[in-house]
Amino acid sequence: MEFFKYKNHFKPEKGRLLISEPFLADPNFERTVVLLCEHNEEGSFGFVVNKPSVLKLSEVMEDLQQWNEVVYVGGPVQQDTLHFIHRNTAIENAVNIRDEIYWGGDFESVVRQLNREEIASRDVRFFLGYSGWGPGQLEEELKEDSWIVCDYVDDELLFDTDPAMIWKKALDNMGGRFSIYAKYPVDPRLN
């Protein structure tokens, strides 16, 4: 049965998290949490939700000069593109990812609503680039135990949790052995 071939019994799908294994060797994804926005036979993509960049939104977008919120590194693919997730259903053409979590929509509407303070900046996360996998690539990485698939996702975890704590909190929320993973040191030689 396909359901049980995954290490934690969840298959990847839109609205779930990919949590990197504690000792994942890829420095691009060390202690990373990716919100999957799409997963199908053509591939998968999402955004790293816990890696702030050094850039502020005002440095990236001329139309948002008064906003000093950090822009996140969404992943290693096309880092010259800007994307966003939000918890605001008033943005036209937004794609519902899960519950109160949305991806994209009319960018001009977001800019206008932010500038008019109709939506709070804490309710929108901007990303440079994204994380993407070709057909079957994510499944191969799951077989190699690179990722843990997490079904515990809510807007509080993504928008209200300190980014440095998202990886740990997501694992803690899963309980069992995953709570133990959350306590692993970054470098076990320093333990």
C-alpha positions in Angstrom: 0.0 0.0 0.0 1.5 3.4 -1.1 0.5 5.1 2.2 3.0 3.0 4.2 6.0 3.4 2.1 6.7 6.8 3.6 8.7 6.9 6.8 6.0 8.7 8.8 3.0 7.3 7.0 2.1 10.6 5.3 2.5 11.0 1.6 3.5 14.4 0.2 0.6 16.6 -1.0 -0.5 20.2 -1.3 -0.8 21.8 2.2 1.6 19.5 4.0 5.1 20.3 5.2 8.4 18.7 4.3 10.7 18.8 7.3 14.3 18.1 6.6 15.9 15.2 8.6 18.1 16.4 11.4 21.3 15.4 9.6 20.4 16.2 6.0 23.7 16.7 4.2 22.4 19.4 1.7 23.3 22.8 3.2 20.5 24.4 1.1 17.9 22.5 3.1 19.6 22.0 6.6 16.9 22.3 9.3 14.4 23.4 6.6 10.6 23.4 6.5 8.9 23.6 3.1 5.3 24.3 2.7 4.2 22.2 -0.3 2.0 24.3 -2.6 1.7 21.6 -5.3 2.5 17.9 -5.7 1.4 15.9 -8.7 2.8 13.6 -11.4 4.5 16.7 -13.0 6.5 17.4 -9.9 6.3 19.4 -6.7 7.0 22.9 -5.5 6.8 24.9 -2.3 8.4 27.5 -0.2 11.0 27.3 2.6 9.1 29.0 5.5 11.8 29.2 8.0 14.8 30.8 6.3 14.8 34.6 6.4 17.0 36.4 3.9 19.1 39.5 4.6 16.8 41.6 2.5 13.8 43.7 3.6 10.6 43.9 1.5 11.3 47.6 1.0 14.6 46.8 -0.6 13.0 44.4 -3.0 9.8 46.2 -4.0 9.6 50.0 -4.8 5.9 50.0 -4.1 6.4 48.9 -0.5 9.0 51.3 0.7 7.6 51.7 4.2 7.6 47.9 4.9 10.7 46.6 6.7 9.6 43.0 7.0 12.1 40.4 6.0 11.8 38.5 2.7 12.4 34.8 3.0 14.5 32.5 0.9 11.8 30.3 -0.7 14.3 27.9 -2.1 17.2 27.6 -4.6 15.1 27.8 -7.8 14.7 31.2 -9.6 15.8 33.4 -6.7 15.1 36.4 -8.9 11.3 35.8 -8.5 9.1 37.1 -5.7 6.2 34.9 -4.4 3.9 35.2 -1.4 1.7 33.2 0.9 -0.9 34.8 3.2 -3.9 34.2 5.4 -6.2 36.6 3.7 -9.1 35.4 1.6 -9.8 38.9 0.2 -7.0 38.6 -2.3 -8.3 37.8 -5.8 -7.1 34.7 -7.6 -5.4 33.3 -4.5 -5.0 29.6 -4.3 -6.1 27.9 -1.1 -3.3 25.7 0.1 -4.9 24.5 3.3 -7.5 25.9 5.8 -6.6 29.6 6.2 -3.3 29.4 4.2 -3.3 30.8 0.6 -0.6 31.2 -2.1 -0.4 34.1 -4.5 -3.2 36.0 -6.0 -3.4 39.5 -7.5 -0.1 41.1 -6.6 -1.4 44.6 -7.1 -4.2 43.9 -4.6 -1.7 42.7 -2.0 0.4 45.9 -2.5 -2.6 48.1 -2.3 -4.0 46.4 0.8 -0.6 46.5 2.6 -0.2 50.2 1.8 -3.7 51.0 3.1 -3.1 48.7 6.1 -6.2 46.7 5.2 -4.1 43.6 5.9 -1.3 43.3 8.4 2.2 42.6 7.2 2.4 39.7 9.7 -0.3 38.0 7.6 1.8 37.8 4.4 5.2 36.2 3.8 7.2 37.0 0.8 9.8 34.7 -0.8 12.6 35.0 -3.2 12.7 31.8 -5.3 11.1 28.5 -4.5 11.8 24.9 -3.9 11.0 22.5 -6.8 11.3 18.9 -7.7 10.8 17.3 -11.1 8.6 14.2 -11.7 9.5 11.5 -9.1 12.4 13.5 -7.6 10.7 14.2 -4.3 9.6 10.5 -3.9 13.3 9.5 -4.4 14.4 11.9 -1.7 11.7 10.5 0.6 13.0 7.0 0.0 16.4 8.3 1.0 14.9 9.6 4.2 15.8 13.2 3.4 12.4 14.5 4.4 9.7 13.9 7.0 6.2 14.7 5.7 4.1 16.5 8.3 0.4 16.9 8.3 0.3 19.4 11.2 0.1 22.7 9.4 -1.8 25.8 10.5 -1.5 29.5 9.9 -0.1 30.1 13.5 2.9 27.9 12.8 3.6 29.6 9.5 2.9 33.2 10.3 3.2 33.7 14.1 6.1 31.4 15.0 9.6 32.7 15.2 11.2 31.3 12.0 14.1 29.9 14.0 11.6 27.7 15.9 9.4 26.4 13.1 11.5 23.3 12.4 11.6 22.3 16.1 8.0 23.2 16.7 6.7 21.2 13.7 8.6 18.1 14.8 7.5 18.6 18.5 3.9 18.8 17.3 4.2 15.4 15.6 5.1 13.8 18.9 6.8 10.4 19.4 10.3 10.0 17.8 9.8 13.3 16.0 9.9 15.1 19.3 13.3 13.5 19.9 14.5 14.6 16.4 13.6 18.2 17.4 16.1 18.0 20.2 19.1 16.8 18.1 22.0 19.2 18.1 22.9 20.8 14.8 26.4 19.4 15.2 26.4 16.3 17.4 30.2 16.5 17.8 29.6 19.6 19.9 27.2 17.8 22.2 
